[in-house]
Amino acid sequence: MHKKLNHLKFYLKFFNLLLSVMTILFISFEQSYAAGDTVIVYYSRTGKSEVVAKAIADTMSADIIQINDTRGRTGICGFILAAYDSQMEHYTQIEPAAIDFSKYKNVYLVSPIWNWKISVPIRTLLHTANFQGIKMAMVTTANIDIKKYENFGDEAPFIKKFLRDYLRDNRQGMLNLAKSSKADIIGHFHIATEGLSGEQIEAATAAKMTKSLAAISCRSMTERQ
Ligand SMILES: Cc1cc2nc3c(=O)[nH]c(=O)nc-3n(C[C@H](O)[C@H](O)[C@H](O)COP(=O)(O)O)c2cc1C
């Protein structure tokens, strides 16, 4: 009986601790993501990144801005042109051509991946916009998971190791590009969209958001200490 009571006390203490941690995370999240502080900026060629961007905007009650590419990217010709421009790391003309980010503290930048590089319109935005003093979370979408080969060790077959290193390097390249925009990069999450319906992409986004917000809240708490 005494032992059972001790167990119960332990579980109650643990539950209280859990509640306190969750409250701190929530308050911290509320402070760093007050309504009006956050904007979701996205480009989407076929609508998948748009689903992700809208799901994030709904979660955060944030503003949302769509970037358009003045170059035609539809159909097979658009696909080939997009692949070529991305491979050559070209820029394009985007609309809106200039966005004033000074009224925001946080930006979620949502982009599809083209040839394991950031899409050309978002590359252009990173090149032209002033993100100084802004916390940026990068969100990418692609057919497959960017970390698909991450767990292969050096004993794995050559092709798996090659893909692991190739995806790793390209991911780092995208983050470096984002850093070069002077933004403070606070996180990156990726949604694999192949074969998923809109609802499934929304659900995958919600799951990643929960994880990423907890990580971001932890980080902003550490920064405040
Ligand atoms: C030119 C081009 C290159 C692409 N390259 C890749 C790639 O390297 N890896 C991948 O998994 N998906 C690749 N994709 C697929 C898209 O990244 C994926 O379908 C994305 O979710 C589409 O987003 P959107 O509908 O917002 O444009 C590519 C798509 C295009 C148009």
The ligand as an SDF file (V2000), in Angstrom:
LIG
                    3D

 31 33  0  0  0  0  0  0  0  0999 V2000
   12.5670   21.0000  -61.9740 C   0  0  0  0  0  0  0  0  0  0  0  0
   12.1900   20.0950  -60.8380 C   0  0  0  0  0  0  0  0  0  0  0  0
   13.1790   19.3910  -60.1650 C   0  0  0  0  0  0  0  0  0  0  0  0
   12.8490   18.5610  -59.0950 C   0  0  0  0  0  0  0  0  0  0  0  0
   13.8650   17.9140  -58.4240 N   0  0  0  0  0  0  0  0  0  0  0  0
   13.5570   17.1050  -57.3960 C   0  0  0  0  0  0  0  0  0  0  0  0
   14.6030   16.4470  -56.6810 C   0  0  0  0  0  0  0  0  0  0  0  0
   15.7950   16.6410  -56.9270 O   0  0  0  0  0  0  0  0  0  0  0  0
   14.2410   15.5890  -55.6970 N   0  0  0  0  0  0  0  0  0  0  0  0
   12.9320   15.3490  -55.3570 C   0  0  0  0  0  0  0  0  0  0  0  0
   12.6800   14.5310  -54.4620 O   0  0  0  0  0  0  0  0  0  0  0  0
   11.9280   16.0190  -55.9830 N   0  0  0  0  0  0  0  0  0  0  0  0
   12.2070   16.8690  -57.0010 C   0  0  0  0  0  0  0  0  0  0  0  0
   11.1930   17.5430  -57.6490 N   0  0  0  0  0  0  0  0  0  0  0  0
    9.8140   17.3600  -57.1950 C   0  0  0  0  0  0  0  0  0  0  0  0
    9.2960   18.5380  -56.3600 C   0  0  0  0  0  0  0  0  0  0  0  0
   10.2920   19.0520  -55.4960 O   0  0  0  0  0  0  0  0  0  0  0  0
    8.1020   18.1160  -55.4860 C   0  0  0  0  0  0  0  0  0  0  0  0
    7.1190   17.5040  -56.2510 O   0  0  0  0  0  0  0  0  0  0  0  0
    7.5360   19.3240  -54.7410 C   0  0  0  0  0  0  0  0  0  0  0  0
    6.8040   18.9030  -53.6180 O   0  0  0  0  0  0  0  0  0  0  0  0
    6.6440   20.1380  -55.6600 C   0  0  0  0  0  0  0  0  0  0  0  0
    6.2150   21.2830  -54.9760 O   0  0  0  0  0  0  0  0  0  0  0  0
    5.2230   22.3300  -55.6530 P   0  0  0  0  0  0  0  0  0  0  0  0
    3.9660   21.5650  -56.0010 O   0  0  0  0  0  0  0  0  0  0  0  0
    4.9680   23.3340  -54.5830 O   0  0  0  0  0  0  0  0  0  0  0  0
    5.8630   22.9110  -56.8490 O   0  0  0  0  0  0  0  0  0  0  0  0
   11.4970   18.3810  -58.6960 C   0  0  0  0  0  0  0  0  0  0  0  0
   10.4940   19.1040  -59.3870 C   0  0  0  0  0  0  0  0  0  0  0  0
   10.8470   19.9590  -60.4320 C   0  0  0  0  0  0  0  0  0  0  0  0
    9.7680   20.7540  -61.1330 C   0  0  0  0  0  0  0  0  0  0  0  0
  1  2  1  0
  2  3  1  0
  2 30  2  0
  3  4  2  0
  4  5  1  0
  4 28  1  0
  5  6  2  0
  6  7  1  0
  6 13  1  0
  7  8  2  0
  7  9  1  0
  9 10  1  0
 10 11  2  0
 10 12  1  0
 12 13  2  0
 13 14  1  0
 14 15  1  0
 14 28  1  0
 15 16  1  0
 16 17  1  0
 16 18  1  0
 18 19  1  0
 18 20  1  0
 20 21  1  0
 20 22  1  0
 22 23  1  0
 23 24  1  0
 24 25  2  0
 24 26  1  0
 24 27  1  0
 28 29  2  0
 29 30  1  0
 30 31  1  0
M  END
$$$$
